[in-house]
Amino acid sequence: MIKFIKNFRKDDSGAVTVDWVVLTAAVAALAGAAYSAIQSGATGLTEATETYMGTKGPSDS
């Protein structure tokens, strides 16, 4: 039984999988944050353009 416990502690074959899961989660979170920032910036730009275009008539320069 002691031998089994020692071998179990030394076995790290699943550690690489855990590393990849954590790395993938970090990349997904970063992509979500970037998407949110781009979306809010694009929404602000669209609203500003709409406001500007709403004040202009066909004959305005």
FENLINZI-V271461 format. One record per backbone hydrogen bond with DSSP energy under -0.5 kcal/mol. CO is the residue of the C=O (numbers start at 1). NH is the residue of the N-H. E is the energy in kcal/mol with one decimal. If there is no record, write none. Layout:
co={CO:CO}
nh={NH:NH}
e={E:E}
This chain:
co={1:2:3:4:5:6:7:10:12:12:14:15:16:17:18:19:20:21:22:23:24:25:26:27:28:29:30:31:32:33:34:35:36:37:38:39:40:41:42:43:44:45:46:47:48:49:50:51:52:52:53:57}
nh={5:6:7:8:9:10:11:12:15:16:18:19:20:21:22:23:24:25:26:27:28:29:30:31:32:33:34:35:36:37:38:39:40:41:42:43:44:45:46:47:48:49:50:51:52:53:54:55:55:56:56:60}
e={-2.0:-2.3:-2.4:-2.2:-2.0:-1.6:-1.4:-0.6:-1.1:-0.5:-1.9:-2.2:-2.2:-2.2:-2.4:-2.5:-2.6:-2.2:-2.1:-2.1:-2.3:-2.3:-2.2:-2.3:-2.1:-2.1:-2.3:-2.4:-2.1:-2.1:-2.5:-2.6:-2.3:-2.0:-2.5:-2.3:-2.1:-2.1:-2.4:-2.3:-2.3:-2.3:-2.4:-2.3:-2.3:-2.9:-1.9:-0.9:-0.8:-0.5:-0.7:-0.8}
